[in-house]
Amino acid sequence: MSARKSATPRRSRRAAEAAVALLRSPRGQAMVEYSVVTHFLLLGSTIALMPMIAKLFEAFSKFYESIFFVLNSGAI
């Protein structure tokens, strides 16, 4: 019985931590890759939509100018 116990060596704490680190590393890599891809997509779409955002702000300013014109003209 004691021979059987000595045949299967116990893993040290450091070896167990290394095994756990190996199991966690693919998940961490996938999360980093997901984050990088997401940032590239968000930044790329923001840069691509900059001309449209400028036109949107122009449209908002014209809309509010027309509201103020109507209010100041005394029509309401």
Jmol script that loads the backbone (N, CA, C; Angstrom):
load data "model"
ATOM      1  N   MET A   1       0.819  -1.183   0.000  1.00  0.00           N
ATOM      2  CA  MET A   1       0.000   0.000   0.000  1.00  0.00           C
ATOM      3  C   MET A   1       0.868   1.254   0.000  1.00  0.00           C
ATOM      4  N   SER A   2       1.904   1.274   0.775  1.00  0.00           N
ATOM      5  CA  SER A   2       2.778   2.435   0.777  1.00  0.00           C
ATOM      6  C   SER A   2       3.550   2.539  -0.536  1.00  0.00           C
ATOM      7  N   ALA A   3       3.797   1.411  -1.193  1.00  0.00           N
ATOM      8  CA  ALA A   3       4.497   1.440  -2.472  1.00  0.00           C
ATOM      9  C   ALA A   3       3.611   2.091  -3.530  1.00  0.00           C
ATOM     10  N   ARG A   4       2.333   1.862  -3.410  1.00  0.00           N
ATOM     11  CA  ARG A   4       1.419   2.452  -4.383  1.00  0.00           C
ATOM     12  C   ARG A   4       1.344   3.973  -4.231  1.00  0.00           C
ATOM     13  N   LYS A   5       1.371   4.449  -2.996  1.00  0.00           N
ATOM     14  CA  LYS A   5       1.327   5.888  -2.771  1.00  0.00           C
ATOM     15  C   LYS A   5       2.583   6.558  -3.302  1.00  0.00           C
ATOM     16  N   SER A   6       3.701   5.932  -3.143  1.00  0.00           N
ATOM     17  CA  SER A   6       4.944   6.536  -3.598  1.00  0.00           C
ATOM     18  C   SER A   6       5.064   6.472  -5.132  1.00  0.00           C
ATOM     19  N   ALA A   7       4.307   5.567  -5.774  1.00  0.00           N
ATOM     20  CA  ALA A   7       4.354   5.456  -7.227  1.00  0.00           C
ATOM     21  C   ALA A   7       3.663   6.645  -7.888  1.00  0.00           C
ATOM     22  N   THR A   8       2.679   7.222  -7.238  1.00  0.00           N
ATOM     23  CA  THR A   8       1.986   8.391  -7.788  1.00  0.00           C
ATOM     24  C   THR A   8       2.438   9.616  -6.999  1.00  0.00           C
ATOM     25  N   PRO A   9       3.372  10.359  -7.529  1.00  0.00           N
ATOM     26  CA  PRO A   9       3.881  11.520  -6.780  1.00  0.00           C
ATOM     27  C   PRO A   9       2.837  12.633  -6.708  1.00  0.00           C
ATOM     28  N   ARG A  10       2.860  13.339  -5.612  1.00  0.00           N
ATOM     29  CA  ARG A  10       1.937  14.459  -5.448  1.00  0.00           C
ATOM     30  C   ARG A  10       2.471  15.666  -6.198  1.00  0.00           C
ATOM     31  N   ARG A  11       1.558  16.388  -6.775  1.00  0.00           N
ATOM     32  CA  ARG A  11       1.989  17.591  -7.485  1.00  0.00           C
ATOM     33  C   ARG A  11       2.228  18.705  -6.480  1.00  0.00           C
ATOM     34  N   SER A  12       3.255  19.448  -6.718  1.00  0.00           N
ATOM     35  CA  SER A  12       3.549  20.561  -5.828  1.00  0.00           C
ATOM     36  C   SER A  12       2.575  21.698  -6.107  1.00  0.00           C
ATOM     37  N   ARG A  13       2.545  22.627  -5.200  1.00  0.00           N
ATOM     38  CA  ARG A  13       1.639  23.758  -5.342  1.00  0.00           C
ATOM     39  C   ARG A  13       2.006  24.590  -6.572  1.00  0.00           C
ATOM     40  N   ARG A  14       3.294  24.756  -6.812  1.00  0.00           N
ATOM     41  CA  ARG A  14       3.738  25.540  -7.969  1.00  0.00           C
ATOM     42  C   ARG A  14       3.325  24.866  -9.269  1.00  0.00           C
ATOM     43  N   ALA A  15       3.416  23.549  -9.326  1.00  0.00           N
ATOM     44  CA  ALA A  15       3.011  22.825 -10.524  1.00  0.00           C
ATOM     45  C   ALA A  15       1.501  22.955 -10.738  1.00  0.00           C
ATOM     46  N   ALA A  16       0.737  22.939  -9.663  1.00  0.00           N
ATOM     47  CA  ALA A  16      -0.716  23.095  -9.775  1.00  0.00           C
ATOM     48  C   ALA A  16      -1.062  24.501 -10.272  1.00  0.00           C
ATOM     49  N   GLU A  17      -0.345  25.523  -9.770  1.00  0.00           N
ATOM     50  CA  GLU A  17      -0.597  26.883 -10.229  1.00  0.00           C
ATOM     51  C   GLU A  17      -0.232  27.051 -11.699  1.00  0.00           C
ATOM     52  N   ALA A  18       0.836  26.379 -12.129  1.00  0.00           N
ATOM     53  CA  ALA A  18       1.236  26.443 -13.533  1.00  0.00           C
ATOM     54  C   ALA A  18       0.187  25.785 -14.419  1.00  0.00           C
ATOM     55  N   ALA A  19      -0.379  24.680 -13.944  1.00  0.00           N
ATOM     56  CA  ALA A  19      -1.424  23.999 -14.714  1.00  0.00           C
ATOM     57  C   ALA A  19      -2.661  24.885 -14.837  1.00  0.00           C
ATOM     58  N   VAL A  20      -3.017  25.567 -13.760  1.00  0.00           N
ATOM     59  CA  VAL A  20      -4.170  26.461 -13.795  1.00  0.00           C
ATOM     60  C   VAL A  20      -3.897  27.631 -14.729  1.00  0.00           C
ATOM     61  N   ALA A  21      -2.677  28.157 -14.718  1.00  0.00           N
ATOM     62  CA  ALA A  21      -2.323  29.260 -15.604  1.00  0.00           C
ATOM     63  C   ALA A  21      -2.411  28.830 -17.064  1.00  0.00           C
ATOM     64  N   LEU A  22      -2.030  27.616 -17.365  1.00  0.00           N
ATOM     65  CA  LEU A  22      -2.137  27.124 -18.734  1.00  0.00           C
ATOM     66  C   LEU A  22      -3.587  26.986 -19.165  1.00  0.00           C
ATOM     67  N   LEU A  23      -4.446  26.621 -18.236  1.00  0.00           N
ATOM     68  CA  LEU A  23      -5.863  26.494 -18.565  1.00  0.00           C
ATOM     69  C   LEU A  23      -6.507  27.858 -18.786  1.00  0.00           C
ATOM     70  N   ARG A  24      -6.053  28.887 -18.101  1.00  0.00           N
ATOM     71  CA  ARG A  24      -6.663  30.203 -18.211  1.00  0.00           C
ATOM     72  C   ARG A  24      -6.130  31.024 -19.380  1.00  0.00           C
ATOM     73  N   SER A  25      -4.962  30.720 -19.869  1.00  0.00           N
ATOM     74  CA  SER A  25      -4.347  31.569 -20.882  1.00  0.00           C
ATOM     75  C   SER A  25      -5.151  31.668 -22.184  1.00  0.00           C
ATOM     76  N   PRO A  26      -5.759  30.621 -22.720  1.00  0.00           N
ATOM     77  CA  PRO A  26      -6.532  30.799 -23.953  1.00  0.00           C
ATOM     78  C   PRO A  26      -7.722  31.737 -23.763  1.00  0.00           C
ATOM     79  N   ARG A  27      -8.351  31.688 -22.618  1.00  0.00           N
ATOM     80  CA  ARG A  27      -9.484  32.578 -22.372  1.00  0.00           C
ATOM     81  C   ARG A  27      -9.014  34.026 -22.352  1.00  0.00           C
ATOM     82  N   GLY A  28      -7.898  34.284 -21.708  1.00  0.00           N
ATOM     83  CA  GLY A  28      -7.367  35.633 -21.655  1.00  0.00           C
ATOM     84  C   GLY A  28      -6.990  36.128 -23.036  1.00  0.00           C
ATOM     85  N   GLN A  29      -6.404  35.273 -23.840  1.00  0.00           N
ATOM     86  CA  GLN A  29      -6.024  35.666 -25.192  1.00  0.00           C
ATOM     87  C   GLN A  29      -7.261  35.977 -26.021  1.00  0.00           C
ATOM     88  N   ALA A  30      -8.296  35.187 -25.883  1.00  0.00           N
ATOM     89  CA  ALA A  30      -9.525  35.430 -26.634  1.00  0.00           C
ATOM     90  C   ALA A  30     -10.164  36.758 -26.223  1.00  0.00           C
ATOM     91  N   MET A  31     -10.113  37.067 -24.936  1.00  0.00           N
ATOM     92  CA  MET A  31     -10.696  38.320 -24.471  1.00  0.00           C
ATOM     93  C   MET A  31      -9.903  39.516 -24.996  1.00  0.00           C
ATOM     94  N   VAL A  32      -8.595  39.398 -25.045  1.00  0.00           N
ATOM     95  CA  VAL A  32      -7.770  40.483 -25.587  1.00  0.00           C
ATOM     96  C   VAL A  32      -8.049  40.658 -27.070  1.00  0.00           C
ATOM     97  N   GLU A  33      -8.131  39.554 -27.806  1.00  0.00           N
ATOM     98  CA  GLU A  33      -8.421  39.640 -29.238  1.00  0.00           C
ATOM     99  C   GLU A  33      -9.792  40.262 -29.476  1.00  0.00           C
ATOM    100  N   TYR A  34     -10.778  39.884 -28.691  1.00  0.00           N
ATOM    101  CA  TYR A  34     -12.119  40.453 -28.817  1.00  0.00           C
ATOM    102  C   TYR A  34     -12.075  41.954 -28.552  1.00  0.00           C
ATOM    103  N   SER A  35     -11.353  42.360 -27.534  1.00  0.00           N
ATOM    104  CA  SER A  35     -11.243  43.769 -27.191  1.00  0.00           C
ATOM    105  C   SER A  35     -10.573  44.555 -28.308  1.00  0.00           C
ATOM    106  N   VAL A  36      -9.500  44.020 -28.867  1.00  0.00           N
ATOM    107  CA  VAL A  36      -8.784  44.717 -29.942  1.00  0.00           C
ATOM    108  C   VAL A  36      -9.669  44.852 -31.180  1.00  0.00           C
ATOM    109  N   VAL A  37     -10.353  43.787 -31.545  1.00  0.00           N
ATOM    110  CA  VAL A  37     -11.231  43.834 -32.721  1.00  0.00           C
ATOM    111  C   VAL A  37     -12.366  44.829 -32.497  1.00  0.00           C
ATOM    112  N   THR A  38     -12.936  44.839 -31.313  1.00  0.00           N
ATOM    113  CA  THR A  38     -14.027  45.761 -31.009  1.00  0.00           C
ATOM    114  C   THR A  38     -13.556  47.211 -31.079  1.00  0.00           C
ATOM    115  N   HIS A  39     -12.378  47.488 -30.520  1.00  0.00           N
ATOM    116  CA  HIS A  39     -11.859  48.852 -30.569  1.00  0.00           C
ATOM    117  C   HIS A  39     -11.586  49.293 -32.012  1.00  0.00           C
ATOM    118  N   PHE A  40     -11.024  48.402 -32.813  1.00  0.00           N
ATOM    119  CA  PHE A  40     -10.780  48.753 -34.212  1.00  0.00           C
ATOM    120  C   PHE A  40     -12.087  49.043 -34.946  1.00  0.00           C
ATOM    121  N   LEU A  41     -13.110  48.236 -34.690  1.00  0.00           N
ATOM    122  CA  LEU A  41     -14.399  48.471 -35.347  1.00  0.00           C
ATOM    123  C   LEU A  41     -15.028  49.786 -34.908  1.00  0.00           C
ATOM    124  N   LEU A  42     -14.986  50.067 -33.609  1.00  0.00           N
ATOM    125  CA  LEU A  42     -15.580  51.312 -33.125  1.00  0.00           C
ATOM    126  C   LEU A  42     -14.827  52.531 -33.628  1.00  0.00           C
ATOM    127  N   LEU A  43     -13.501  52.481 -33.566  1.00  0.00           N
ATOM    128  CA  LEU A  43     -12.716  53.624 -34.038  1.00  0.00           C
ATOM    129  C   LEU A  43     -12.852  53.798 -35.547  1.00  0.00           C
ATOM    130  N   GLY A  44     -12.848  52.693 -36.278  1.00  0.00           N
ATOM    131  CA  GLY A  44     -12.980  52.769 -37.731  1.00  0.00           C
ATOM    132  C   GLY A  44     -14.324  53.330 -38.151  1.00  0.00           C
ATOM    133  N   SER A  45     -15.386  52.900 -37.492  1.00  0.00           N
ATOM    134  CA  SER A  45     -16.706  53.407 -37.852  1.00  0.00           C
ATOM    135  C   SER A  45     -16.857  54.873 -37.451  1.00  0.00           C
ATOM    136  N   THR A  46     -16.250  55.264 -36.339  1.00  0.00           N
ATOM    137  CA  THR A  46     -16.313  56.664 -35.928  1.00  0.00           C
ATOM    138  C   THR A  46     -15.598  57.555 -36.928  1.00  0.00           C
ATOM    139  N   ILE A  47     -14.422  57.125 -37.366  1.00  0.00           N
ATOM    140  CA  ILE A  47     -13.666  57.921 -38.339  1.00  0.00           C
ATOM    141  C   ILE A  47     -14.404  57.962 -39.679  1.00  0.00           C
ATOM    142  N   ALA A  48     -15.025  56.850 -40.060  1.00  0.00           N
ATOM    143  CA  ALA A  48     -15.741  56.807 -41.333  1.00  0.00           C
ATOM    144  C   ALA A  48     -17.001  57.673 -41.305  1.00  0.00           C
ATOM    145  N   LEU A  49     -17.603  57.843 -40.137  1.00  0.00           N
ATOM    146  CA  LEU A  49     -18.850  58.605 -40.035  1.00  0.00           C
ATOM    147  C   LEU A  49     -18.639  60.071 -39.683  1.00  0.00           C
ATOM    148  N   MET A  50     -17.401  60.529 -39.598  1.00  0.00           N
ATOM    149  CA  MET A  50     -17.150  61.932 -39.237  1.00  0.00           C
ATOM    150  C   MET A  50     -17.833  62.922 -40.196  1.00  0.00           C
ATOM    151  N   PRO A  51     -17.768  62.738 -41.511  1.00  0.00           N
ATOM    152  CA  PRO A  51     -18.475  63.691 -42.387  1.00  0.00           C
ATOM    153  C   PRO A  51     -19.983  63.687 -42.151  1.00  0.00           C
ATOM    154  N   MET A  52     -20.534  62.543 -41.866  1.00  0.00           N
ATOM    155  CA  MET A  52     -21.969  62.455 -41.616  1.00  0.00           C
ATOM    156  C   MET A  52     -22.330  63.131 -40.297  1.00  0.00           C
ATOM    157  N   ILE A  53     -21.472  63.015 -39.299  1.00  0.00           N
ATOM    158  CA  ILE A  53     -21.733  63.651 -38.008  1.00  0.00           C
ATOM    159  C   ILE A  53     -21.725  65.169 -38.169  1.00  0.00           C
ATOM    160  N   ALA A  54     -20.812  65.701 -38.989  1.00  0.00           N
ATOM    161  CA  ALA A  54     -20.773  67.145 -39.232  1.00  0.00           C
ATOM    162  C   ALA A  54     -22.071  67.615 -39.887  1.00  0.00           C
ATOM    163  N   LYS A  55     -22.569  66.870 -40.841  1.00  0.00           N
ATOM    164  CA  LYS A  55     -23.841  67.234 -41.493  1.00  0.00           C
ATOM    165  C   LYS A  55     -25.007  67.132 -40.512  1.00  0.00           C
ATOM    166  N   LEU A  56     -24.949  66.174 -39.614  1.00  0.00           N
ATOM    167  CA  LEU A  56     -26.001  66.030 -38.612  1.00  0.00           C
ATOM    168  C   LEU A  56     -26.031  67.244 -37.684  1.00  0.00           C
ATOM    169  N   PHE A  57     -24.867  67.721 -37.260  1.00  0.00           N
ATOM    170  CA  PHE A  57     -24.831  68.907 -36.412  1.00  0.00           C
ATOM    171  C   PHE A  57     -25.308  70.150 -37.165  1.00  0.00           C
ATOM    172  N   GLU A  58     -24.993  70.251 -38.443  1.00  0.00           N
ATOM    173  CA  GLU A  58     -25.506  71.367 -39.240  1.00  0.00           C
ATOM    174  C   GLU A  58     -27.029  71.323 -39.313  1.00  0.00           C
ATOM    175  N   ALA A  59     -27.574  70.140 -39.498  1.00  0.00           N
ATOM    176  CA  ALA A  59     -29.034  69.993 -39.562  1.00  0.00           C
ATOM    177  C   ALA A  59     -29.676  70.372 -38.230  1.00  0.00           C
ATOM    178  N   PHE A  60     -29.076  69.959 -37.118  1.00  0.00           N
ATOM    179  CA  PHE A  60     -29.617  70.332 -35.802  1.00  0.00           C
ATOM    180  C   PHE A  60     -29.580  71.840 -35.607  1.00  0.00           C
ATOM    181  N   SER A  61     -28.482  72.478 -36.009  1.00  0.00           N
ATOM    182  CA  SER A  61     -28.381  73.926 -35.807  1.00  0.00           C
ATOM    183  C   SER A  61     -29.417  74.657 -36.659  1.00  0.00           C
ATOM    184  N   LYS A  62     -29.646  74.222 -37.895  1.00  0.00           N
ATOM    185  CA  LYS A  62     -30.667  74.857 -38.743  1.00  0.00           C
ATOM    186  C   LYS A  62     -32.066  74.642 -38.163  1.00  0.00           C
ATOM    187  N   PHE A  63     -32.304  73.471 -37.602  1.00  0.00           N
ATOM    188  CA  PHE A  63     -33.600  73.180 -36.986  1.00  0.00           C
ATOM    189  C   PHE A  63     -33.856  74.116 -35.814  1.00  0.00           C
ATOM    190  N   TYR A  64     -32.851  74.251 -34.930  1.00  0.00           N
ATOM    191  CA  TYR A  64     -33.035  75.127 -33.779  1.00  0.00           C
ATOM    192  C   TYR A  64     -33.091  76.588 -34.184  1.00  0.00           C
ATOM    193  N   GLU A  65     -32.366  76.988 -35.226  1.00  0.00           N
ATOM    194  CA  GLU A  65     -32.459  78.364 -35.722  1.00  0.00           C
ATOM    195  C   GLU A  65     -33.870  78.656 -36.223  1.00  0.00           C
ATOM    196  N   SER A  66     -34.479  77.676 -36.895  1.00  0.00           N
ATOM    197  CA  SER A  66     -35.844  77.892 -37.390  1.00  0.00           C
ATOM    198  C   SER A  66     -36.834  77.991 -36.244  1.00  0.00           C
ATOM    199  N   ILE A  67     -36.633  77.200 -35.192  1.00  0.00           N
ATOM    200  CA  ILE A  67     -37.531  77.300 -34.029  1.00  0.00           C
ATOM    201  C   ILE A  67     -37.388  78.669 -33.383  1.00  0.00           C
ATOM    202  N   PHE A  68     -36.170  79.152 -33.192  1.00  0.00           N
ATOM    203  CA  PHE A  68     -35.967  80.464 -32.595  1.00  0.00           C
ATOM    204  C   PHE A  68     -36.504  81.588 -33.492  1.00  0.00           C
ATOM    205  N   PHE A  69     -36.394  81.418 -34.797  1.00  0.00           N
ATOM    206  CA  PHE A  69     -36.940  82.424 -35.717  1.00  0.00           C
ATOM    207  C   PHE A  69     -38.449  82.521 -35.556  1.00  0.00           C
ATOM    208  N   VAL A  70     -39.120  81.384 -35.480  1.00  0.00           N
ATOM    209  CA  VAL A  70     -40.578  81.383 -35.336  1.00  0.00           C
ATOM    210  C   VAL A  70     -40.984  81.983 -33.987  1.00  0.00           C
ATOM    211  N   LEU A  71     -40.240  81.648 -32.944  1.00  0.00           N
ATOM    212  CA  LEU A  71     -40.571  82.177 -31.623  1.00  0.00           C
ATOM    213  C   LEU A  71     -40.329  83.689 -31.564  1.00  0.00           C
ATOM    214  N   ASN A  72     -39.252  84.157 -32.168  1.00  0.00           N
ATOM    215  CA  ASN A  72     -38.933  85.586 -32.119  1.00  0.00           C
ATOM    216  C   ASN A  72     -39.777  86.428 -33.061  1.00  0.00           C
ATOM    217  N   SER A  73     -40.361  85.802 -34.083  1.00  0.00           N
ATOM    218  CA  SER A  73     -41.167  86.566 -35.024  1.00  0.00           C
ATOM    219  C   SER A  73     -42.552  86.879 -34.463  1.00  0.00           C
ATOM    220  N   GLY A  74     -42.931  86.239 -33.398  1.00  0.00           N
ATOM    221  CA  GLY A  74     -44.225  86.517 -32.783  1.00  0.00           C
ATOM    222  C   GLY A  74     -45.361  85.741 -33.402  1.00  0.00           C
ATOM    223  N   ALA A  75     -45.080  84.711 -34.170  1.00  0.00           N
ATOM    224  CA  ALA A  75     -46.143  83.954 -34.818  1.00  0.00           C
ATOM    225  C   ALA A  75     -46.889  83.085 -33.811  1.00  0.00           C
ATOM    226  N   ILE A  76     -46.236  82.751 -32.730  1.00  0.00           N
ATOM    227  CA  ILE A  76     -46.886  81.878 -31.747  1.00  0.00           C
ATOM    228  C   ILE A  76     -47.168  82.659 -30.472  1.00  0.00           C
TER     229      ILE A  76
END
end "model"
wireframe off; spacefill off
backbone 0.3
color backbone group
